[in-house]
Amino acid sequence: MNTDVNATQQETAGAPATGWWTEAVIYQIYPRSFADSNGDGIGDLPGITARLGHLAELGVDAVWLSPFYPSPQADAGYDVADYRDVDPLFGTLADADAMIAEAKSRGLRVIVDLVPNHTSSAHRWFVEALAAAPGSPARQRYVFRDGKGPDGAEPPNDWQSVFGGPAWTRVADGQWYLHLFDTGQPDLNWDNPEVRTEFLDVLRFWLDRGVDGFRVDVAHGLIKQADLADWQEPQEILSGNEVDKPRPPMWDQDGVHEIYREWRRLLDSYDGERILVAEAWVEPAERLARYVRPDEMHQAFNFEYLLASWTAPAQYAVITRSLEATDAVGAPTTWVLSNHDVVRHASRLGLPISGGRPNGIGIGDPQPDAALGLRRARAASLLMLALPGSAYLYQGEELGLPEHTTLPDEARQDPTWERSGHTQRGRDGCRVPIPWEADAPSYGFGPTDASWLPQPDSWAEYARDRQEGVSGSTYELYRTALRLRHEHALARGPLKWLSSGDEVLTFTNGGLTVLTNFGAAPVPVPPGAELLVTSAPLDDDGRVPTDVTVWFRA
């Protein structure tokens, strides 16, 4: 019997989920780049604690922190050497406890990152595996295989790393280990019960310290197809997941759902509505919805929405498809426009609509139109925050922060840059430390000019102190939108489309009407409408210009 199929049939008839996460706006903190308390140029936990008041004033409901665990930093902390401690770069366990307590005192919940697909090569398990013999219990915690060819000198299969180059590395005794990402990130073997037991204990460790949930990195990658079959398609994190293509043997295997059902049972045994959030680059929306069935995860990032073109038809299609898919399993849709892995939407939307999504932008690359990108980003954010469900914000987007598109190549630290043979710029441009005070050292990021990635001169104009209390600023736009979203319970829906043409989208939600103009010609709002918030000023005659979203009461 196919239990997954039966579970889907039973769960689609369930009532919609309720809980804080179904309506929450959650703010992603990238610890390296949020706030530096000691002047070493790297953000840290005490810096985050000191700035939590900003997030409470902004009006978000929770924070999600990217990894702060001990790590060699081969992939900015997503190579974890110890899941039960804090890297000295960021502070101590006592600092983590203080940060969690301060967040809760300000009414903010705390979600931490969990990286279960792989460990660091510095993790004690992998050190033991390298010292052990082929076939040993230590090696069975990871994916070790003999190579092909008469002397085993060829990789076990043709898989490629997401960061570029082969996904296999040979060790001294001739075996090979799998790493879908960097060589310093060996994949765990989730068919091994010891691995499953270990991560249940890791979950308990942080739940006992008071965290409210976990964002699960590469949630669709834990189980590999048993035969590790060759895969002829390019190795990208979304490759092959479309409806008309076979499912890749390394992504979105049905066995992952058993893992998350066990995790959900553990979280449900704690009070306080603890949650699981899937980073699962999975298409179509119907397969992504499987991750948020009632007995699995609570949220799954909607990357199809993040990747959708800035056109009325594309936005209408992805919003409709997403809501239908999650409604079918009684889950909220989780909207997102930016994060630490993609070009910031204030720059991405300043590129030609017909172009592809770049993996980073650097010197010599086509540069986005900054003014157009910010205009569209403000409209996109106001549209997103009016949609039913939960939403995620990436640090700095409330300031209209763009990508650092002229970052010197010699400053790049993302492993994608080196492993791709300098053909992909990587993700450093969206990870540059954010500006707080325009005239302070490192724009208020820290007490000195030190910054682990160089900040552009333009950061001063985006600083929070230049925008706070300034009518029409991006910061005040976000504050207003978040306040109205809560006051009118927009997260609860339902959404009703009024128009879905080629140039204009209009819908109602929570007693409000939301209109986004994608076309070249201005469009009117109904006579007598009460304007609540606009992403940019209306024309002199009160019409909505291109690339503008408005919320109004008719």
N, C-alpha and C positions, 0 to 999 in steps of 0.2 A: 504493500500500500504506500502511495506517495503521500507522506504526512504533510509536506509543505502545501501541496495542492488542497488537501482536505482542510488544513488550517485556514487557508485563504478563503475557502468557501464558507466556513463557519464564521470567520471574523468580519467579512464584509457586511454581515447583517447586524453587527454590534452597534451600540450607541456611540456617538462622538465622544472622544476623550475629553476629560475635564482636568484641570490642574493649572498651576501657574505657568507652566511651560507652553501651554496652548496659546497664550496671549503675549508672552514676554518679548521684550526687545533686549537682546543680549549683546554686550559690547566686548569685542575681542581685544585683549591686551597682548601685544608681542613684547614680553618683558625686557628684552635687550634694548628696545627702542622707545619705551614709554617714559620712564623717568629714572635718572641716575642720582642716587643719594650721596655717593662718596667721591664723585669726580673722576672715576677711572675710565669714563667714556662708554660704559656699558650699563644699561638700565638694570634695576634690581628690585627685590621685593620691598625693602623699606621705601624706595622711591614710589612704587605703586601705592603703598599704604598712605603715603603723604598726599597723593593726588586723588584719592577715592572721592573726596568731596566734589571734585569736578564732575564725576560721573553721576553722582546723586543729583547735582544741580542740572545736569543735562536731561535727566529724566528716564534713564534706562533702568531695567529691572534686575539685571545680573551681569556678571563679568565672566568671560572665559579667558584663561591664561594659557598661552602656548607653553611648551615644556620649560621647566626650571630645574630639572633633575640633574645630578652629576652626569657629565658627558664630555667626551673629547671635542665636541662641537664640530664634527665632520659635516653635519647637516643642521647647524644652528640648534642643537639640542634635541632633534628628532632621532638622534642616536644615543639611546639611554644606557648608561652604565650601571645605574642603581635606581630602581623605581621607588625606593622608600627614603629618599633623602633629597636635599637641595644642593645644587652646585654652589660652591663658594663664590663663583662669579655673581650669583644672585642673592646670596645670604645664607640663612640657616633654617632649620626646621622651626626654631623659635620665631624667626621672621615670618615664615609661612603661617604659623598659628596666629601671630599678631595681625597679619593681613586679613586672614579669614574673619577674625573677631571684629576688626574695624569695618570690614565690608558689611557684616551682619548688623552692626550698630547703625549703619546708614541705610539699612533696608535693601541691601544688595546681596543677592545669592552669588555663590562662587562655583564655577565649573573649571576643572583642570583637564589638561590634555593627557590622554593615555595613548601610548605607542605600542600596540601589541603585535604588529606584523613582524617586527624585527627588533633586535637589541643593538647596542653598540658592540663593535668587535672588542671593546675593552670590558664588557660585562664578564663577570666571573664565570658564567656558564660557557661563554665562547672561549675564554682562556683555557678552561678545562677541556673543551672539545678539541682544541688544537693540540693539547698535550696527550690526548687519549688516542686509542687505536681506532681505525675504521670499524664501524659496526658497534662501537661501545655505547653504553647508555648516555654518556656525555654528548656524543655526536648525534644521537637520535633526538636530542632537543632541537636540533637545527635540520636543515635540508642539505645533507651531504650525499654526494653520489660519485660513483666511479665515472671516469671520462670515457669517451668513445675512441675508437681507433685501437690498433694493436698494442700501443703502450699507454692508452688512456690519456693522450695528450690533447684530445679535442674535448670541448665542453660537453656535458651530458645532453644538452639540447641547444636550440638556436635562440633562446630567449634573450632579449636585450634589456638593459637597465633603463628605467624611466629617465635617468640622468645622462644616458648615452653610454655606448660601449656594451660589452657582454655582461649578462646578469650572473655570470659564474666566475669565481676566482679559484685557482688551484693552490693547494697547500703543499707543504714540504713532502708529505708521504704520497702524493699523487692524486688524492681525492680532490673534489671540487665542492665548494659551498655556494648556495644560491643567495643572491642579494638583488632584489628587484630595484633597489635604489643604489646607494653608494656602496663601495667595497667595505666600508666601515659599518655597514648596517646589515648583518647577516639575517636572513629570514628564519623565523622560528617554525618549528614543525608542530602545527596545531592538531595533528592527529595523535600526538603524544599526550597521554593523560597528565603527565607531570607538568607540562606547560600550562594546561588548563587549570590545574590546582594552584599553581604559582600565581596566576593572574587573579584568581578569585581572592587570594590572600592580599594581593596588592590593592584590589578594590576595597577590601575591608580596612586596610591601613589608612586610606585617605577618607573613607566614609566615617571612620571613627574619629578623625580629626575635624570633621564637620563640613566637608565639601558637599555641595548640593548636586554634583553630577560629574560626568566625564564626557568630553568630546573624544571620540574614538578615531584615531588616525588610521587611514587606509582600511576602513572597516570592511571593505569588499574584497580584501586581499588575503585574509588569514588562511583560507583553505585553497589548496591548489588541486587541479585535476590529478587523479592518482597516478596516471601514466606519464605525467610531465611531458605531454605531447608537444612536438614542435609547433611553432606558431609563425606563420609566414607574414602576418601583418606587421606594420611598424609598431614598436612597443611604446605606446602612450597610455597614460593612466585611464583614458576613456576609450582606447582603441577597441573596435570590434563589438561594442555593446549596443550598437544600433539594432533596430528591429530586423533589418534585412541582412545582418551579418551573424556568423556563429559567435558564441560567447567565448572569449579568450580563456585558455586553460589556467591562467593565473588570477583571474578576476571574477568576482560575483558568482562563486560556486555555491550551490544550494546548502552545503554543509555549514556555512558561516552562521546560518540562522539558529542552529542548535546551540551554538556558543552564546549568542545574545539572549536566547530564552533562559539559559542558566544564569547569566548575569542579571537579567531582569528580575528573576526570582530573588536573587540576593538583595538587589536594591529595594525591592518591595518589602523586604523584611525590616528595613530601617524606616523610622518616622521622618516626616518632613518632605515627602515627595521628591526623592532623589531621581535624577534623570540620566539617560544615555543619549548621546547625540552622534549620529553617524556621519563621518566624512566618507561618503561612498560615491565615487564618480561612476554612476550607473545610469544608463539609459536603456529603454524608455522609462517614462515616469512610472509606469505600472510595475516595473521591476524594482525601482527605488522604493515604491510604497511598501514592498514586502519587508523592508527593514523597520518599518514603523507600525507593524501590526500590533494588536493590543497586548501581546505577551512578549514583544521584543523591545526595540528602542522607542524612545519618545519623540525624537526629532531626527530628520535627515536633511542636510543642506541641499537646497535645490540649485544644483550647479547648471542644470539646463536653463534655468531662468537667468543666472549670471552670464551665461554664454549667448543668450538670445540677442539678435540684432535690434538696434534702436529704430524699429519701424512699427507702425500700428498693427499690421497683420502678424508679425512675429511675436510681439508682446501679447496680443490677444490670444494667440494659439498656445503659448507656453503657460500663460496664467490659467486659461481654461483647462488645459490638459492636466496641469499640476493639481488644481483644486479637485477635479474629478477623480484623479488617482488616489489622493490622500483621503478624500471623502469616502471612497469605497472601503477603506479600512478603518474609518473613524479616527483618523489622525489629523493634526494640524499640518498645513504646509509651512515650510521654513524657508523664508526668502533671504537672499543675500546678494550683494552686488560687488563686494570687495573682500579680500582677505590677504593673508601673508604669502599666498602662492600665485597671485595673479596681478597683472597690471591694474593699478588703481583705476576705478571707473571714471574719475575726473580726467584721466588721460586717455583711457581706452575709448571713451565715447567721443574724444576729439580726433580720432582716426577715421578714415573713410569707412562708411557703414558696410560697404561691399568687401572690405579687406578681411583677412584672417586675424585671429587673435595672436599677437606676438608673445613669445616667451621672453619678456623683458624688452626694454628699449634703451639704446645707448648712443654714444657719439657716432655719427655717420649713418644712423638709421633714420627713416622717415619720422619726423617729429609731429606729435599731435598738435592740433590747434587748441591752445590752452583755454582761450575764452569760450570757444564752442564746447570744449570738453566739460568745463565747469558748468556752463549753462545746461547742458544735457544731463550732467550728473545730478544737479539740483532737482531737475524735473523728474529724473528716474527715481531718486530717493523719496521724493514726495509721493510719487505713484506707488512705490513699494510699501511705504509706511501706511498707506490707505488700504492695503489688501488684508483680507482675513488670514489669521494665522500668526505665527511668530516671525521675528526678523532679527538678523544679526547685523551689527555695525562693526567696521574695522577701524581701529584707532586712527584718528586724524581725518576720517572722512567727514566728521561733523565740522571740520575746519575748511572743507573743500580741498584738502591736500592732494596735489597731483603726484604722479610718479616722478622720481628723480631720473629724468631721461638723459642727462649728460654726466652720469656717474663715470669717473675715469675707470677704464677697464682694469688697471692695476689695483684698484681698490676692491674689486669684486671678490666675494667670499663664497657665494653659492656654488656648490660642487657641479652644478649644471654647466657652468662656464668652462671649466677645465675638461670635464668628461665628454662634453659635446665637441671638443676640439675648437673651442671659441666660436662656434656657429650659433649658439643660443646665449643671450645675455644673462638669462636667469632671473631670479626673484629679488635681488638686492634692492632694486629701485623702489619697491613698495615697502621696504623694511627700514628705511632711513629714519633715525630718531626724530620724533615729532617736535614741533615748536610750541612753546608755552608763552614766553615773553619775548617780544621783538628785540628789545635792546639788551637782553641778558646774555652772558656767555652761553654758547651752544643753544641759543634761543630758548633758554630756560630748561632745556633737557636735563642739565646737570649744573653743578657749581663752577665748572671749568669749561674751557673750550674743547675738551676732549669729546670725541664722538667716534664710535667704532666704525661707522660709515660716514663719509663726509656729507654735510648738509649743504644744500644749494643756497646761494645768496637770497633767492626768492622766498625762503622760509619766513622771513620777517613779516611779510604782508599777510601770511596765513596764521600767525601766532594767535593764540587764544585771547591774549589781552588786547589785541587790535580789533577783535570781533565782539567780545562780550559787551552787551548792552547797546550794540550798534544796529539800528534797524536795517533790515535787508541783508545783514551778514549771513553767511552760511551757518555759522554757529547758532545764531538766533532763529534761523529757519528750522533747524533740527529741533531746538528746544520747543518752539511753537508746535511743530508737527507732532512731537512726542506727547506734549500736553493734550492736544486735541484728540490724538489717537486714544489716549486713556479716557478722556472725558466722554467721548462718543462710542466707546467700546468697539472700535473698528476691527479689532482682532477677532471679534466673535461673528462678524458677518450678519446675514448673508450678503454676498455680492450679487447685484443684478445689473446686467449689461443694458445700457440704453442705446449705445452706438458702438459699432466695431468695424468701421470702414477702413479705407486705405490710409487715411490721414488723421483721423481723430478717434480716440477711445473715450467713452463716457460710461460711468457706472455709478450706482448708488450703493451706499454701505453706511449703516449706523445713522440713518437720517440725513447723511451728507451726500452731495453729488461731487464726483471727482472727474475732471476732464483733463486730458493730455493732448496737446496739439503737436502732431508729428509733421504736419504739412507746411508748405511755404506760406500759405495765406492765413492771416489772422481769422479767428472764429469768435462769434459772439457768445456771451453767457446770457441766460434768460433774463428778461427785464425784471428788475426788482430783486435779483438774487443777492443774498448777503455773503460777500466774500469773507472767508475765514483765513486763508493763507494762500499765497501764490509763490511759485519758485522763482519768478522774476516779475517785474512790473508789467501791468497790462498796457496796451496802446492808449493813446490819448482819448480815443473814443470808447474805451472800456472793453476792447476785444482782446482775446488771448493770442499772443504771438506764437511763432514757431518755437518748438522745443521748450514749452512751458506747461507746467501742471498747476491746476487751481483746485481748491476745495471750496465749495460754497453750499449754502442752504437756499433752495429755490423758494 
